[in-house]
Amino acid sequence: LVPEAVLERARRDAKRLYVGKARGEHSVPQDQIEALMIEEAKAGHRVVRLKGGDPFVFGRGGEELEAMRAAGVPVFVVPGVTAALACAASAGIPLTHREHAQAVTFVTAQAKPGGVDADWTRLAAPNHTLAIYMGVDRAEETAARLMAAGRAGATPVAVVENGSRPDERVLTGRLDGLGALVRGADLTGPALVFVGETAAFSAAQPDVRTEAAA
Ligand SMILES: C[S@@+](CC[C@H](N)C(=O)[O-])C[C@H]1O[C@@H](n2cnc3c(N)ncnc32)[C@H](O)[C@@H]1O
């Protein structure tokens, strides 16, 4: 999730170890990442575990913090701008709005295998923006669950791919068409799904960055 331009800011003599994850593909298992961090820190190196967004929002930062503490490695956590905030700002989707959304929830559509699934009944409440992480592979199922729990099929949705990057794409539609929207989009980059009245705001947003560049 970290683009090359960000890596370019690292000091020249830093040793870079790639442990990232492309969508659906794990290059290094989590326990090995933690073991590597401990090994490098104990060898006297300063370790920077670089992540996209915020390490404590669907970033497994909590597990890594626990592992470092257990190993006696001192840790300093730097907060980041999580994808929901970055995508919302970039696509012009207010997460809350006095008339349309009194609450916002960050939720993942991917439960841990054997773990607790999200409570879709609670998430289907009206006047509520959902920012769904890792949600495109289960978009159709998620939409069906929300509608079964009472969310209207006409509820606006937006899918933001590569949010806040130069290749950002924003797709908009309705909850009852979310599956088809995602299927037809050929998404290859990280994407976030917004559900709620506020998602309709994205279409009205002129892109001042593009206009300024033109
Ligand atoms: C493992 S989670 C990591 C989230 C990250 N810690 C954060 O705070 O943004 C990965 C998911 O975040 C979302 N995501 C991350 N970067 C994104 C981006 N630039 N645009 C859209 N979605 C993004 C996608 O839903 C992706 O599947």
Ligand as a Chemical Component Dictionary entry (heavy atoms), coordinates in Angstrom:
data_LIG
# 
_chem_comp.id                   LIG 
_chem_comp.type                 NON-POLYMER 
_chem_comp.pdbx_formal_charge   0 
_chem_comp.three_letter_code    LIG 
# 
loop_
_chem_comp_atom.comp_id 
_chem_comp_atom.atom_id 
_chem_comp_atom.alt_atom_id 
_chem_comp_atom.type_symbol 
_chem_comp_atom.charge 
_chem_comp_atom.model_Cartn_x 
_chem_comp_atom.model_Cartn_y 
_chem_comp_atom.model_Cartn_z 
_chem_comp_atom.pdbx_ordinal 
LIG C1  C1  C 0  -5.250  -4.208 5.311  1  
LIG S1  S1  S 1  -6.272  -2.796 5.110  2  
LIG C2  C2  C 0  -5.138  -1.551 5.613  3  
LIG C3  C3  C 0  -5.796  -0.285 6.036  4  
LIG C4  C4  C 0  -4.808  0.779  6.460  5  
LIG N1  N1  N 0  -4.145  0.416  7.699  6  
LIG C5  C5  C 0  -5.491  2.136  6.645  7  
LIG O1  O1  O 0  -5.536  2.652  7.767  8  
LIG O2  O2  O -1 -5.950  2.685  5.636  9  
LIG C6  C6  C 0  -6.295  -2.653 3.367  10 
LIG C7  C7  C 0  -7.576  -2.028 2.843  11 
LIG O3  O3  O 0  -7.562  -0.631 3.076  12 
LIG C8  C8  C 0  -8.230  0.031  2.033  13 
LIG N2  N2  N 0  -7.274  0.948  1.382  14 
LIG C9  C9  C 0  -5.984  1.142  1.704  15 
LIG N3  N3  N 0  -5.422  2.095  0.916  16 
LIG C10 C10 C 0  -6.401  2.505  0.072  17 
LIG C11 C11 C 0  -6.454  3.470  -0.977 18 
LIG N4  N4  N 0  -5.414  4.220  -1.310 19 
LIG N5  N5  N 0  -7.648  3.622  -1.627 20 
LIG C12 C12 C 0  -8.723  2.886  -1.302 21 
LIG N6  N6  N 0  -8.722  1.962  -0.322 22 
LIG C13 C13 C 0  -7.588  1.783  0.364  23 
LIG C14 C14 C 0  -8.743  -1.036 1.080  24 
LIG O4  O4  O 0  -10.063 -1.377 1.464  25 
LIG C15 C15 C 0  -7.787  -2.167 1.352  26 
LIG O5  O5  O 0  -8.358  -3.416 1.021  27 
# 
loop_
_chem_comp_bond.comp_id 
_chem_comp_bond.atom_id_1 
_chem_comp_bond.atom_id_2 
_chem_comp_bond.value_order 
_chem_comp_bond.pdbx_ordinal 
LIG C1  S1  SING 1  
LIG S1  C2  SING 2  
LIG S1  C6  SING 3  
LIG C2  C3  SING 4  
LIG C3  C4  SING 5  
LIG C4  N1  SING 6  
LIG C4  C5  SING 7  
LIG C5  O1  DOUB 8  
LIG C5  O2  SING 9  
LIG C6  C7  SING 10 
LIG C7  O3  SING 11 
LIG C7  C15 SING 12 
LIG O3  C8  SING 13 
LIG C8  N2  SING 14 
LIG C8  C14 SING 15 
LIG N2  C9  SING 16 
LIG N2  C13 SING 17 
LIG C9  N3  DOUB 18 
LIG N3  C10 SING 19 
LIG C10 C11 SING 20 
LIG C10 C13 DOUB 21 
LIG C11 N4  SING 22 
LIG C11 N5  DOUB 23 
LIG N5  C12 SING 24 
LIG C12 N6  DOUB 25 
LIG N6  C13 SING 26 
LIG C14 O4  SING 27 
LIG C14 C15 SING 28 
LIG C15 O5  SING 29 
# 
